[in-house]
Amino acid sequence: MYKVRRWVVRHARLFEWVYRGFEPLLVKLHPLWQRIGYERVEAPVKALEKGVKGLLFDCQMCGQCALSATGMSCPMNCPKNLRNGPCGGVRANGHCEVKPEMRCVWVEAWEGSRRMKYGDRIQVVQQPVDFRLKDSSSWLRVVRKLADQTRERADSGAVK
């Protein structure tokens, strides 16, 4: 997994582009998933998400994916679960102080973000991890959020 994860970071721009195409497709499925019920869709979508993201990003299924803001390097692979940058123990060679054989997740994140079109998102402060969301689909959470925002904009436009 480690080699695949490093390869993905080196090709972060490609994966950013793929996700930019994939996200609208997920959002278009919102009415279907709403009709079926998000609770019923959670298990199969979560299994697909875990398979894809597990293979590519060594995803830990935190339920709050930040890959698009972290250079396609999953911050949950940090032994300290740091969400907003490296600790003070990054070794001079860019490796982790806890796992010396592994490059620091945040060194990887910075390098990946420099390859991305929207790489400056690495500057956005991430919220602390809500461990209640562990093992849930972040894809479905994003779809619901974007669908709600779209509905709110439509409702506020209709009120005026």
N, C-alpha and C positions, 0 to 999 in steps of 0.2 A: 504494500500500500504506500509506503513512504516514497518509493521511486515514482509511482504514478502521481501522487500528490505534488511532488516537486516538479514533474513534467507539466502538470496542469497550471501551476503558478507561472512557469516559463511561457505558457501559452494563454495567459489570463485574458488577453484581448479577444481571442477566439471564443472563449467561454463566456465572456461578457456579451458578445454579439449573439451567441446561441441563446443565452438567457433573455436578452432583449426581445428575441423572436418568440420564445416560449411563454413568457409571462402573459402577453395578450391572449394567447390561446387558452391559458388557464382561466383567465378572467371571463372569456366568452363562454366557458363551461359553467359559470356561476349559476345561471338559471336552472340548468339540469341538475347540478349538485344540490341546489336549494330544494328542488322538487323531490329528489330522492331522499334528501336529508343529509346534512353534513356529518352527522354522527355515524350514519351507515357507510358513507364514502371514506371516512377517515382511515379505516384499516387497509383497504386496498391501495389508496393513494400513499399512505405512509409506507407501505411495503415497497412500492415502486420508488418513492423518494429515497428511502433508505438504501435500496440497491444501487441506484444511479449515483447518489451523492456519496455513499459509502465507498464505492469503487473509485470515483474520481477525486474526492476531496478528503477521504478518510473521515467522513462526517460522523459526528457523535450524536446527531438527532436531538439537539438542544431545543428545537421548536422555535428558535429565534434566529434564523440564518442571517449572517452578516457577510457572506462571501462577496457580494457585489461591492461592499465597502472595505474589504480587507484583502484586495488583490487576489481573490480566489484561494486564499489560505485560511482554513478554518481555525478561528481563535480558540475553539474548544480543544484543539490538539495541544495547546499549551498546558504543560503539567500543572501550572498554577491557575488555569482557567482565566487568564487575563484577557479582557475584552477591548482594551484601549491602548495597547502598546506594550513594549517589552518591560520586563522588570529590570532592576539594576544589575542583574547577574549575567547578562549576555557576554559570552566569552569574546575575546579579541578576534577569533576566527568566525564569529557569527553563530556559534553553536550555543545550545541551551546549557544553563548551569545545572539543571536537574538531570537532564538526559544528554550528556556530553557528545554522544554519537549522533544526535539530531540537531539540525540547524534550527535556530530559534524561529518559531512560527511567525513572529513579528518582523524578523529580518526578511523572511520569505514574503510576508504580506506587503512590506514596503516595496520590494522589488517587483512583485506582481502588480501592485497599484500603479507603478510608473509605466507599465505597459498598457494600461487600460485607458480608454477614452475618458471615462468618468473616474479616473484614479484619485482625484482630489477628495473623493468621499471618505478616504481613509482618515481625513481630518475631523470627520463628524464623530462626536462622542457617542459611543454605544451605551445603551441602558444596561444596568447589571442583569445578569442571567436570572430569569425566573425559573427555578428548577421544577416548578409545578408543570411546566410545558414540555419537559423532557419526554422524548419518545412520542412526540406528536408532530403532525405535518406542518412545517412552516409554509409550504406551498399553499395549503388551504387557508391558512391564516392571512397570507398576503392577498389571496383572492377575495376573501371576505372584507378585508380592510379597503381594498381598491373599489370593490362593488359598493360598499357603504359610502365611501367618499363621492363616488359618481352619483349615487342616489341623493346624497345630501346637497350636492351642487345643483342637481335637477330640481329638488324641492325648494331650495332657496331662490332659484331663478323663477319658479312658478309663483312664489309668494309675492315677488316684487311687482 
